[in-house]
Amino acid sequence: METNHTRQSKSQLAWTGRVTAYFIRHLQQAIGSLGDLWRTPFTSVMTVLVLGISLTLPATLHLFVKNTQTVTEQWNSASEITLFLKLSTSDKSAQNFVQRVQLYPEVDNVVYISAEQALSEFKLISGFGQALEYLDNNPLPATVLVTPMKRFSQVQAARELLVKLEKEREVDQGKLDLEWLTRLEAMSELIEDIVLGIALLLCLSVVLIIGNTIRLAILNQKDAIAVMKLVGATDSFIQRPFLYAGIWYGVLGGLIAGICVAILANYFSIALVQLTDLYQSQFVLAGLSFAEFLFLQLIAIALGLLGSFISVRQHIRAIEPTAD
């Protein structure tokens, strides 16, 4: 007579066996689908190359956007606010104002240019030094140059800081050239939108390409599928190898895309080094990180699985065994 413990042990072993058999069947079908791709090398290689090239373009554009954002962040951090003090402001009051501004949490650096320094510089730059000697009073105001902290150097934050500084009693007016910053951010956003649009279109093309490839594979095995249904095979069992084929297409296409992006990044880096040397500047082109490469692989696998899923759901159901 079996005890409860014996029955539980047998039930657990049976459940473990079913789970093991389930994964073994999936592994066998995954390896078998890879073998099917190997038996049609020309079609498989052409499909993988098309997928890899299709994914290379949006990945390369993403690389361009990422490096562009790095450059624009460096430019944005160099934005500077110019404050023109009132002509009635004494040098002592101006120094007190500079000390107050230095205590602002948004301010990184403050440079004070007195009215006398401004006039001296203007004489040297303008070439009207002798004519300016006949002036009774100095027409130029004292100037304060304020450099915001990096996190306050963006367009909106810099504008808010300018408004705050203009409320000080010593300030006559302030100036911040926001036009180039605004245009730069607008161009960056436009490039990002273009990259996103192109990426969506190319991803759609990848899905269609894989779906059409799987469709042709299904039609080539139409008779075998009908026989399998005749002996009792379910649709899910029949479509599983085709789904794995889509996954393999995605894996191989993602690898090709990653290799192509790395080659292009290296090529562009060489050309960029030659350009930056002319301007005595150093800029290193950042390639795809490991996390970005994994994300590219996941996107490729997801597209391959989606394309194959759409195809098998439509065509395998339509195949039914017919009596002769």
Secondary structure, DSSP 8 states (H G I E B T S, - for coil): ---HHHHHHHHHHHHHHHHHHHHHHHHHHHHHHHHHHHHSHHHHHHHHHHHHHHHHHHHHHHHHHHHHHHHHHHHHTT--EEEEE-TT--HHHHHHHHHHHHT-TTEEEEEEE-HHHHHHHHHHHHS-HHHHTT-SS-----EEEEEE-GGG-SHHHHHHHHHHHHTSTTEEEEE---HHHHHHHHHHHHHHHHHHHHHHHHHHHHHHHHHHHHHHHHHHTHHHHHHHHHTT--HHHHHHHHHHHHHHHHHHHHHHHHHHHHHHHHHHHHHHHHHHHHTT---------HHHHHHHHHHHHHHHHHHHHHHHHHHTTT------
